[in-house]
Amino acid sequence: MNPRMLGVIALAIMSSGCVVRAVGPRPVVVAQPAVVVAQPPAVMAPPPQVVVEPIPVVIAPPVLLAPPAVVLVPGTQVYTASTASFNVFVYGGRYYSYHHGQWFHAPRHGAAWTPVAVTAVPVQVRAVPVKHYKIPPGQEKKIERAEREERAERCPPGLAKKGQC
């Protein structure tokens, strides 16, 4: 038979709905021994410890909008602002403030305060007696607590219970 004839017969058988079953030797599966190679256990180093340090909050003193009235501290060349509600010292035409445990510097009134190291503050300013400070060092927390208590006394009872004052 030629290949064309085989194709026609195959097409006729498939379109007629007949089922052709191939008969022949069945495949033989031969099991071969499996070689298992054990992987060494993976040793991983522990992840590095992450330490999150709190970002220090620096509370700068309020900006002096106008030149404050100053008074010479007796026995020094340093002036203190008598009308300011916080520590303000003037020395050599520059402003210094000790505010919430940190020294600040401003080149003039109206300028923003910049935190500075204690060593950057002139010795004459650091030598001002504590009695000339508006808020003596270490007293910030006591004053803040007194202010909170004063606000709580002015707070209506309903808002105080809700913690809104």
Residue, then its C-alpha position, 0 to 999 in steps of 0.5 A: m500500500n502506498p502512503r496516500m492510501l494509508g492516509v485515506i484509510a486512517l481518515a475513514i476509520m477515524s471519522s466512522g467512530c471505530v476505535v482502533r486498539a493497538v496490541g503489542p508488548r506492554p512496557v516493562v518498568v525496571a526499578q533501579p536502586a536510588v542513590v540518596v545524597a543527604q544535604p548537610p544541614a544549612v547553618m545560618a547566622p542569626p540575623p543582626q540585632v537591630v537597635v533603635e535609639p530614640i531620637p533626642v528631642v531638642i526643645a529650642p527656646p522661643v525666638l526673640l522677635a524684638p531686642p529684649a530689655v537687658v540688665l548687666v549681671p553684677g560683677t560680669q560683662v554678661y547681660t540677662a534679659s529681664t523681660a524674657s520668660f526663659n534664660v537669655f544672656v547677651y555677651g559680645g553682641r550674641y545671644y545665649s540661652y540655657h533651655h531644657g538642659q541644652w545651651f543655644h546660641a543666636p547671632r541676633h534677635g529674630a534669628a533661630w536658636t542653634p544648639v551648641a556644645v557647652t564648650a562653645v559657650p563663653v566662660q563668662v556666660r557659663a559663670v553667671p550665678v544661678k540666681h540670675y537664671k529665670i529657670p535654674p538648671g535642673q528646675e525645668k521638670k518642676i516648672e513643667r509639672a507645676e504648669r501641667e497642674e495649673r492647666a488641670e486646675r483650670c480644666p472643666p471636670g468632664l474634659a479632665k476625666k477624658g484626659q483632654c486638658 
